[in-house]
Amino acid sequence: IGADAQQLLDFAVMGGAMARALFEIERPLIGLLNVGVEEVKGQEEVREAGRMIREAGLDTLNYFGFVEGDDLGKGTVDVVVTEGFTGNIALKTAEGTARQIATYLRSAMSRSLLSKIGYFFAKGAFDLLREKMDPRKVNGGVFLGLNGIVIKSHGGTDAEGFAAAIEVGY
C-alpha cells in the first residue's frame, strides 16, 4: 500500500516485462493510474513517476501517460501501473460492477414472457459475455520483484479460479 515515484517506475518496468513474458506483447503500452490524464493532476508521487518513466527512455516500454479508472475496461493500455491501495479499490470496483450488471440483466431477462423469449434467442451471446467477464479466467495476481514466483489467488474463487492462478505461475 502506497508507493513512491521510483517504486512506480520499477512497477512499470516489471509490469512491462510480465506483459512481454506472459502475453508476448513485444513493446507493451504502459499507463499510470491517476485521477486525470493531465500532467498537473494527481498525487505528487504519481506525477513524478510519469516524468521519470518518460525521461528514462526505456526501449522495452511504450509509455502512454496517465490513465483513469474508465480506461481499465477499455483496454487503453496493456499494463496499468498503480500502488496496492488504489489498485485493490479499482479491481474490487470492477468486480462489483460486473456482478451488478449481471444481476440487472438476469432480472430484466426474466421480467416478462417477451423478455424470456428474447433471452432464448440471445442466450449464445450472453454465454459468450459471461465467459469473457468471468473473473475466474484471469485469477492470479503476480507479485513481481521477489526471489521466486508468488501468485495471489482471490480467496473467494473456486477450483477453476485456482487452476487459472496456477497456470499463470506455470
Secondary structure, DSSP 8 states (H G I E B T S, - for coil): ----HHHHHHHHHHHHHHHHHHH--SS-EEEEE-S-SSTT-S-HHHHHHHHHHHHH--TT-EEEEEE-TTHHHHT--SEEE--HHHHHHHHHHHHHHHHHHHHHHHHHHTSSHHHHHHHHHHHHHHHHHHHHH-GGGG--EE--SSSS--EE--TT--HHHHHHHHHHH-
